Each structure stands twice: as C-alpha cells, then as structure tokens.
C-alpha cells in the first residue's frame, strides 16, 4: 500500500520507521562512539562544557539561518584525499585513539605538517587542519590522481541546496550496475526492458516519465524522455564512466570484479545519487558509492519546500504556526463561533496574545480578530524563564513535543522557529514506544548524511544518506526527512524530523561545528543544548 505525502509516494512502512532508536555501530557511520553519548541530566542544568576542547581555527563553509550559503575560500597547501565513504580522523596518530570524525570521497583536507608516525599505518599518519590525524593508506591517500579520488572529483555534497545529494526511492526493484550498460546489455539484464520502458513512457502522473524529472538534473529542465529513448541520446561521459569501463571501487565497498550487475535494488530502499546522465537514451544515476542505477526504476524525491522563520525578521512573538491541513478560522458573533474560512497549512499567524476556551477547546486570537484552535495551530512565545545555558550565551534548542515546535536561541534571544515531527507515540514512554526521549541533552555527533536502516521483521528499510543528522542521545537524532511533508504532526520512529531546508540551516547553527572538508564531527560535552519537553 502506498500513501502520498507532499511531493512523493513513499511506502507507509518506510515512513513509520524512518528513524531507528538503536544506533548502528561507529563503523557504519550512523552513530557516535559509546564514549560520546551525552545523556540527560537533572532538570535545569546542562552537561558541563570542556574548556580545554580544541576549537576550529580555519574558516569553514557555513549556512546561515536565512538559508544563504557562505563557502569557505580554498586554502592553498598540500592535501590528503578520501577514497572511502568514511576516512576516519583520529585524535592521535593511532587507530586506537578517539575518533574525531571522518571525511568522505570527494573531499580533501589540508595538511598542517609532515608525517607524524607510522603506528599501524605503513604510509604514515599526517596531521590535518584544524585538528587530528589521518592514515594515508586504504581509506585516504596523498595521491590526487588515484582512480577513486579522480572519479569523485567535483561530486561532493551540495550545501547550497536543501538536499546534499539527488534522491530517489525504489519504485521497481532492478539491477544495480557496476558500469554503464549498453542498450543491448541492459536488455539482457532486464528481460522486460522494452515493454517496461514503453509502459513508463506512456504512463501519467507520479508513475510515469513526466513526473519530476527535473530532480535528476538539480532543477534543470530535462530533455523529453520518449525522444531521448527513441533516438538513443547520450550525454558527454566523464572519463571514469567511459564505455565498457567499470567504475573504481571506493575503499571498504565490495569489489564485483568484471561482473556487470553487482547487486539488486530492494523495496523500501532510498538511494542517493551524485549525478545523472543519459546513455543510449536511458537516464542513469551514479550513486554515492559509485554504482550505476537506471532512474526510471526510482521515484524522484523533491522533499518539502517548507522551512521555518527568523524571529525578529519574519515573525514576532506571540505568533502561531498552522500545523493542520484542515485548519479553519473562526469568528465570534453574538457569543457563537462561526466558520471564517480555511487557514493555510504552515502559515504564520500574528496573535494578539489573548486566548479563550470555546467548546472546551483553547483558541488563539489573531490580530485580524479571528480565532484558531490549538488543535490546528501551535502558539509560540518567548521563554518565560531563561535556563542557565541561555544566560551563559550558548546556542540552544527549545523543543516542545506537544506543540511539535522547535525554537532556536542564541543565549537569551530567540532567532528561529519551525514545525517538527517527533516520535509517533507522542508523550508515551520512549523506552517501550516510538516516542521521542525527553530531557536535557547536548548534540555530540553530526553527519552531513548517513544511512539509516532496519532489519526488524515487517519493518525492513534502508535509506541512504539521510541528510543533516545530529545525534543527541543513544540512537535519537535531529535530521532532515525527505519522505514526508506532515510536519507539525508526530510521525517518526523516535527521532526529531525536520524539513530538508530546516535541517540544513540548523545543522550549521549548532556545535560541534563541521570543519572544512569533514563529513562528520564528534565531540562530547561541548555540543549545542537540546531541551526536549512535553
């Protein structure tokens, strides 16, 4: 059974379990090391800061709360290049030392010195900016002409868009190729190819060739799919995708040798792509682990276009977000509430501050003299009592599970607010249900993207490169959710879902900061505070 949420059809089971409470081990890149868990503390206090923690010195790419990208200048100097999806950065030149984060193929780090040691690394450990050491063999190299490094060149995560990669969910499982297949090879690997392509090219709506094909080109208009197929059109091919040439295998990935088909897509699977291109009339995507998939077997993901507001610029307290798609305004006439029309989902309402109970339901008064129910809208006000970490000037998040809202603060000043989706079990016990854990936490691990999956019977799924993930406790995280557009309603498996654009903006607002070139940063005791409460 399929359900439509926003701009894409996504399996219901995938929507329900898109955030696993049990974080994968560190080697899987989706959770912090055990030592990094912050834990909750007594109400009214935050986990302590570590004043001796290293601080970033070099400028790094950032995104401000208005969504503007501020890329860092390219610093000159010798570099080390990732040739894996996780090239680890260690605190000391030893694999037994604490991990500070990792960088990913497509990125490089500036060296801050010569080889420091050889312990467990024949090619040597090199110090990188702004801190840490990287082993220059296996997952990283000093050779910028390495085949894996060359293949990823220019294909790093895109911080200028709401999603760092191109995304699609599997609609019709099929082969995952190790290289671009010719039309003849594809026909042999997919016996029903001609019939299936004819059906897809003529189908209407979200299952056809006309649906959201601009996604594959990052918003650019694509050529007509039928004309391209009939004429066997091809785009210019980059060197690493040359005809008959298998793509290089990133370190840590399974090498399939000369085989054309390396694996098969699965139902309830979301894939992330670095780029797409036409080859002999068919559009293929290059995945983030350098496989090749036909995009006609995927549903292109647009993700929600919505985002929050800057307080003081776009909204002033008190105000409310409309969080129901069926919300209605009411007007008071002769002591009775009468319908006054629809209230648009996600719209921001200016309030007078007055509120009253009508028909046993709390209603907020707008500056236009209308009323809206607290069932349909969430009222936001400045914090009545400022916590210690706010008084100390820290950035922090006030997350209200009942209202499904997040307010970002810089010290005592509220700067941003938005709607969220917490665990679908609401305020029930998170130890036994799909509810979000409540308490006071610090963000300890951040990933530009990471895979989330589940092998629980009946709830199997795999989502590659879930965007802008920020872990704050065990397997609980803030992250972008591209698979639904029902923010303001509890929807997750326990994590805190953000729209892709909100996730992007808030990722760069928080600590630990992401140094230039890093894909993940881990730092205990110093991260941004989350106050998650009913």
N, C-alpha and C positions, 0 to 999 in steps of 0.2 A: 504494500500500500504506500502511496506517495502523498505527500502534503505540500502545498505551495506556501512558502514563506518568503515574502519580498520578491526578489528577482530570480529565484532558482527553485527548482524542485529538488528536494532532498529527502532520502528515506527517513521515516519517522523514528526508527530505532537509532539512527545516526544522530538525529537531533537530540534525543533524550539522553544519550550517554557520551556527549562530545567532550566531557572532561572527566578523566578518571581520578578518583581520590587517591589511589595507590600510585605514587610517582615512580616511574621507571628508574633503574639504577643509573648512576652518573655516566657510565659508558654509553648509554643510549641517548644521552644528550638532552633528556627531558626533565631532569630533576637535579637538585643540589646534592653535594656530598652530605653524608649524615651530619658532619660537624657544622654544616652551615644552617641547620634548622634553627629558626629564631625562637619559636614557641610563644605562647601567650604569657602575659604577666598579670599581676594584680591590677584591678581596675584603677585608673587614674595615673598610672605610671607607664613608661615605655622601656623596652630593653635598653641597657646602657650603651652609650657611644664609646668607641675605642679611639681615643685621641691620637694614638700612635699609628693608626692605619694609613697606608700610603695614599697620596692624593694625586689625581691626574694633573699633569702639567701641560702637555701638548694640547693645542686646540683640536676639538673633535666635531664631527658633523652633529648637528642638533636640529630638532624640530620644535618650534615654539607653539604655545597654546592656540595661536591663531592659524596653525597649520602650515606656516611658512618654513621651508627648508633652508638651512644655513650650512652649506657644505664646508668642510674644513679645507684649507689650502693643502696642496700636495707638498709634503716636506721632502726636500732632497736628501739623498743618502742611500747607503746600502740597505737592502731589504731581504726578508725571508718570506717565502711564499707557501701558502697552504696548498696541499694536494690531497686533502681529505675533507669530509664534511665536519670533522672535529679534530683540529690540530690543537692539542692542549698547551696551555700556558701555565707553567708551574712557578711557585713562589721562589724555589731554589733550583739549581741545575741538577735535579734528581727526580726521577719518576715517582719516588716515594714521598716527595714533598707535596704540600697542599696545592690543589688546582685553583687558579685564579679566574679561569675562563677558557675560551677557545676561539680560534678564528677559523674561517671556512674557505674552501677552494673558491677562488675568485677574488680573494683578499690577500694583502701582504702587510707586514708590519715592519716599521723602521727599526733597524738595529741601533742599540746605544752603546755598543762596544764590540770587542773581538771575542773569539771563542773563550768560554769561561771554564769548561770542564768536559770530561769525557765519560763520566759515570753513567753506565747503562746506555750510552749513545755514541757509537763509533765515529759519527760525523761531528759530534760535539754539540754542546749547549751554547746558545747565543742569547745574550740579554736583549730584550725588546722594549720599545717605548710603550707606555710610560713605566712599566714595571714587569717583572717576571722573566722567565727563561723558556726557550723553545728548543727542542731537539731537532737538529737539521737532517733528519733521515726519516723515511717512512711517510709520515703524515705532513712533513714540511721539507722544504728544500731551499737552498740558496741559488738554484739554477732557474732563471726566469724563462728558459727555453724548454723546460720539462714539458712533456706532452700533455699532462693533466693541467698544469698551470696555463699553458697556451690555449687549451680548449675553453677554459673558464674566463679567459681574459675579456674584460668588458661586460661580464654577465653576473655581476654581484647584485645583492639585494637592492631594490629601488626604494630609497627612503622618501622620494618625492611623491609617491603615490600612496593611496590608503592601504594597499596591499603590497608587500615587498616582492612578491612573485606573481605569476599568472596562475590562476587556479581553475581546476575543473573536477567535478565528481563523476565517477564512473557510471555511465548510463547503460552501456552494453559491454560487459567484460570481453576482452580480446587479448591479443598478443602484445607483449612489451618487447620491442626490438632492440638489438644491440647496435644497429646501424640503420641508415635509411634504406628501406627495401624498395626495389624496383616495382613497377606495377605487376609484373609477372610474378615476382617473389611474394608480394602481398597477396595475390590471388591464390597462390599455393598454400600460404599460411592461413588464409581466411577464405575457406571454400565458398562461402556465400557472399563474397565481397561485392560482386557486380549487382546482385539482387538487393543486398542491404543498402548499398550506396544509392540505388535508384529510389528506394523507399525513403531514405533520409533526405534526398534532394527534393522530393516532391511533397514531403510532409509539412503540415502547417504547425504554427505555434512552437512551444518550447522543445518539441521532439524533432524539429526539422532544421534544415540547413540555414534558414534565415534568422534563427534565434541567436542574438547577442554575439555574433561572430566577431564584432569589434574587440571583444575581450582578448582574443588571441593576439591582437596587434596593439594592445595597450591603448585602445581608444580610437585608433585609426580605422578608416573605412576599408574593409576587406574587398577583394575582387569577388565577382559573382561566383558562387561555389559550383554551380552547374557548368558555366562556361569554362571554368578552370579545369574541372574534371574531364569534360569532353575534349578540350584542347591539350590536355596533359601539360598544363603550365607548370613551370618551375621557377623558384626564386634563385638568385645567385647563392651558391653554397659557400659557407666558410670552410677553411681548409680542413678543420677537424671533422667535418661532415661530408667529406668527399665521397663520390660514388664508389660503393664497394668497400669503403674503409670503416672498420669497426671503431667505435668511439673508445678513447682511452678509459681505463677503469680507475676511478679515484681510490686511493688507499683505504682499505677497510671494506670495500664493496666486493661482491662476488664477481670474479672474472669468468665469463662464459666462453672464453676462447673464440673459435670461429663460428659458433652457433649463431644463426640469425635471430632466433627467438630466445630470449633469456629467461622470461617469466611470463605470467599472465596477470592481467588486471583482476581485481576482486570486486564483488558487490560491496557496497558500503565503504568505498575507498575514495578518498580525496587526494588528488595529485597536484604537485606544484611544478611549474614549468619556468625555465629560464628564458625561452624564446620559442616562437613557432615559425614555420616556413612551408611554402608549397613545394612539393616534389612530385613530378609527373601527375599533376592535377589534384593531389590529395594533400591536406594540411597535416603536418606532423608537429608535435611538441617535443622539445628537449627537456627532460626532467632535471631536477636539481642534482640528481646523482648520475647524470649523463646516460640515460636511457632514452629511447625514442618511442613515442606513443601516437597513434592516429587520433586527432582531436574530434573526429566525427563519432567516436565512441565515448566522448566526455560531454558533460553538460557544463557550458562555460559559466563561471561564477562571477557575478558582478559585485555582490556584497552590498550591505546597506549603505546608502548615501548620507545617512544622518550623522550628526555629531552634536556635541554639547555647546554651551555658550560661555563666553568670557564674562565674568561678573564685573560690573562697573563699566563695561563696554556694550555688551549685548543685552544685559539684564541687570536689574537692581532688586535687592530684597525688599519686601517679600514678593516672590513670583511662584508660578507653578508650571510644571510640565504636564501636558495632556498625555496620559500613558495608556489610554484605551482607544481602540479603533472605532468604537461605537459610542464615544462620549457625546453627551448632549448638554448644551447650555440650558439654564432655567431662568425664568424671570419671575419676580414676586409681584403678584397682582391681587389686591384685596385679600391678603393673607394666604393666598394659594400659589404654589409653584406651577408655572406653565412652561411648556416646551418653548425654547427660543432658538432652536437650530443646532446643527452639528458643530462640534468642536474638533478641529483637525488634530489627528494624532501627532504627537511630538511638538505641537505648537507651544510657545512660551506665553503665559498669561500674566499681565500685570495685576497685582492684587492690592486691595485697599488695606489689608491686614485684618479686616473683620471676617468672622466666620460664625455660622449659626447651624443649629440642628433643624433639619426639616425631614419629616417622615423617618425619624430615627437614624438619619444619616447626616454626617458633618458636611457642610457646604462652605466653599470659599467665595467671597465676594470679589468680583473683578472691578477694575476702575471704570468699566463701562456699565456698571450697575447690574450685571448678570451674576448668576451663581453656577458653580460646578461642584459636583460631588467628589469627596475624597476617594471614592471608588474609581473615579475616572481620571483624577489628577493628583499629582504629588506637590504639596506646598514646600517651598524651601525658604528657610530663614537663616540668618547668621547664628553661629554657635552662641548659646546663652552663657555658657561657662567655658572659658578657654582652658584647655589642658596644658600641662607643664611643657610638653614638647612644642606646642604652639607659641607659648610665651618665650621659649628659648630661640625662636626664629626658624625652627625646622619646617620643611615642607611635609605635609601630611594629608591623608585622605579621610574624610568622614563618610562612611558607607552605611546607609540606612536600608536594612533588609525589608522592612515593612513598606517603605515608600519606593524601594527599588531605585535609589538615587546615590550618586557619588558627588561630593563637593571637595575640590582640591583647595588646599590652603598653602599660602606662604606665610609662615608664622601665624599671626592673628588675622591675616587678610584673606578672605575667600577670593579665589581668582578664576575658578572654572567649575561648572556643574553639568551633569549629564544624567541620562537614564541608563540603567544597567539591567542585567538579568542574573540573579543569583540562583542558588540551588532550587530545583523544582519543589522540594519538600518544605519550602518556606521557613518557618521558625521551629520546625521539629528538631529532634536530636540528631546532629550530624554524624554521630557515631553509628547510627543504625539506619539512617535515611539519606536521601540525596538532598541534604540541606547544606548550606554554607556555614562553615565554622565561624563562630563569633568570638570576639576578644580583641586584644591589642597586639599587633604583630609588627615586624619590620620586614620589608622586602629584602631577600637575601640572594636571590638568583634571578638573572634576566637572560632571556634568549630573544634575539631578533625573530627567530622562528624555531620551532621544534615539533617533532612528530608526537601525536597523542593517539593511543590505540587501546583496544580492549580485546581480550580473548575469552571473556565471560560468555558462557553458553547463552545464545539468544541475543547477545548484545555485542557481537563481534563488529569491530570497525577499525579503520586506520585512516587518520587524517595527517597527511604530510605537511610539514611546515606551517602549523598553526601559528598565526602571526602575533608578535609582540607579547610574549609570555613573561609574567613577573610572579615568581613563586614567593609566598609569604609564610606558609606553614605546611609541612608534610607535602601532600600532593595538591594543595589548594593554591590557585593562582588567579591573577587577573590576566585576561588575554582577549585578543580580538576573536570574534565569532562571525565568520563569513557565511554560515549556513542557515541563519535565520534573521528575521527583522521584526522580532517581537520584544524589543527592549522595553523595560517597564513592567515586565511580567516574569516571574520565576520560570526559568527554562532549563537550567544547566544541571549537570551531574554533581554539582558542589562548588565548582569554580565560579568566578565572577566574570560574566561575559560582558564585553564592551563592543560597540560598533568598531569596524576596522579603523575608521578615522580617529575615533576617540582613543583606541588602543595605541595608535601611532603617536598621537600628541602626548598622551600621559606616560608612555614608555620613556620618552626623552625628558620628561619633567622630574622623574624620580631618581633616587640613589639606590644601588650603586650606578654611577654613570658608566656609559659604554665608551671605552677608549676608541680612538680612531682605528678602524680595521677589525676590531673584535666583533664576533657574532654573539658572544655570551660573556657576562661578567658575574662573578660570585664573590660576595663579601659579607661576612657575618657581622652583626651588631651595629652596622652603620647605615643600614638602608632606611628608606622612607617609611614612616609610621602609617599603618592602616588601623583605624578604629572602626571595627565592624560590629554593629549593634542592631537590636530589634527596631 
